[in-house]
Amino acid sequence: MTERVIATEATLALINQLEQKHGPLMFHQSGGCCDGSSPMCYPEGDLIIGDQDVLLGSIGGVPFYMLRSQFEYWKHTQLIIDVVDGRGGMFSLEGVEGKRFLTRSRTFTKDEFKQLLT
């Protein structure tokens, strides 16, 4: 089964660490305002999800959303959420850990994309 969003092992470990500190979490792929275009991690419910947000899936059991207009641009790609050292978005929970989430991507194959449409 092809997934729209997946995570590296390092990301899953950091998600687990953040859940232990903050409880249930959620992700939203930032559209580029204050923090650029990056995956933002919030305590569940801290960001209000609206009609213009698309649920792409979950990573480590944590829901991952993206603005519908941004999804139209990214719908042909699989998002691979990774973590690297450094400071990321100032509103994202991992920042105080000296880490930042990073979105990598790859284009779906024709067969994978067809599978997603069915």
C-alpha positions as CSV (number, residue, x, y, z in Angstrom):
1,M,0.0,0.0,0.0
2,T,1.4,3.3,-1.1
3,E,1.3,6.1,1.5
4,R,1.4,9.8,0.9
5,V,3.5,10.5,3.9
6,I,6.1,8.4,5.7
7,A,8.8,9.0,8.3
8,T,12.4,8.0,8.9
9,E,13.3,6.0,12.0
10,A,14.9,9.1,13.5
11,T,11.7,11.0,13.0
12,L,9.6,8.2,14.7
13,A,12.0,8.3,17.7
14,L,11.6,12.1,18.0
15,I,7.9,11.8,17.7
16,N,7.9,9.3,20.6
17,Q,10.0,11.6,22.7
18,L,7.7,14.6,22.0
19,E,4.6,12.6,22.8
20,Q,6.1,11.7,26.1
21,K,6.6,15.4,26.9
22,H,3.5,16.9,25.3
23,G,0.9,14.2,24.9
24,P,-1.0,13.6,21.6
25,L,0.5,15.4,18.6
26,M,-0.4,16.6,15.1
27,F,1.5,17.7,12.1
28,H,0.7,20.3,9.5
29,Q,3.0,21.0,6.5
30,S,3.6,24.7,6.6
31,G,2.7,26.7,3.5
32,G,5.6,29.0,3.8
33,C,4.6,31.9,6.0
34,C,6.8,32.7,9.0
35,D,8.7,29.4,9.1
36,G,9.1,28.6,5.4
37,S,7.7,25.4,4.1
38,S,8.3,22.8,6.7
39,P,6.5,20.1,8.7
40,M,5.2,21.7,11.9
41,C,4.5,19.6,15.0
42,Y,1.9,20.8,17.5
43,P,0.1,19.4,20.5
44,E,-3.1,17.9,19.2
45,G,-5.7,20.6,18.8
46,D,-3.3,23.6,19.0
47,L,-3.9,24.2,15.3
48,I,-7.4,24.3,14.1
49,I,-7.9,22.1,11.1
50,G,-10.4,23.5,8.6
51,D,-12.2,22.6,5.3
52,Q,-9.1,23.6,3.3
53,D,-6.8,21.1,5.0
54,V,-6.2,17.6,3.7
55,L,-5.3,14.7,5.9
56,L,-2.4,13.0,4.1
57,G,-2.1,10.1,6.5
58,S,-0.2,9.6,9.7
59,I,3.4,9.1,10.8
60,G,4.0,7.2,14.1
61,G,0.3,7.3,14.7
62,V,0.2,11.1,14.5
63,P,-2.1,12.8,11.9
64,F,-0.4,14.8,9.1
65,Y,-2.3,17.6,7.3
66,M,-1.5,20.0,4.5
67,L,-3.4,22.9,3.0
68,R,-5.5,21.8,0.0
69,S,-3.9,24.3,-2.4
70,Q,-0.5,23.1,-1.4
71,F,-1.6,19.5,-1.7
72,E,-2.5,20.2,-5.4
73,Y,1.1,21.1,-6.0
74,W,2.5,18.0,-4.0
75,K,-0.1,15.4,-4.9
76,H,2.3,13.5,-7.2
77,T,4.9,13.1,-4.5
78,Q,5.4,11.0,-1.4
79,L,6.5,13.1,1.5
80,I,9.3,11.6,3.6
81,I,9.5,13.4,7.0
82,D,13.0,13.4,8.3
83,V,14.8,15.1,11.3
84,V,18.1,16.9,11.3
85,D,20.1,18.9,13.8
86,G,19.4,22.6,14.0
87,R,16.6,25.0,14.7
88,G,13.5,24.8,12.7
89,G,10.1,26.5,12.8
90,M,9.7,28.6,16.0
91,F,6.2,27.3,16.5
92,S,7.1,23.6,16.1
93,L,7.7,21.5,19.2
94,E,11.0,19.9,18.2
95,G,12.8,23.3,18.1
96,V,13.7,23.3,21.8
97,E,15.2,19.8,21.3
98,G,17.8,21.3,18.9
99,K,16.2,19.4,16.0
100,R,14.0,20.3,13.1
101,F,11.7,18.2,10.9
102,L,12.5,18.3,7.2
103,T,10.3,17.2,4.3
104,R,12.0,15.2,1.6
105,S,10.0,13.9,-1.3
106,R,10.0,11.6,-4.3
107,T,7.7,11.4,-7.2
108,F,5.2,8.5,-7.2
109,T,5.6,6.0,-10.0
110,K,2.6,5.8,-12.4
111,D,1.4,2.6,-10.8
112,E,1.7,4.1,-7.2
113,F,-0.2,7.2,-8.3
114,K,-3.0,5.1,-9.9
115,Q,-3.2,3.1,-6.7
116,L,-3.8,6.3,-4.7
117,L,-6.6,7.3,-7.0
118,T,-8.6,4.1,-6.5
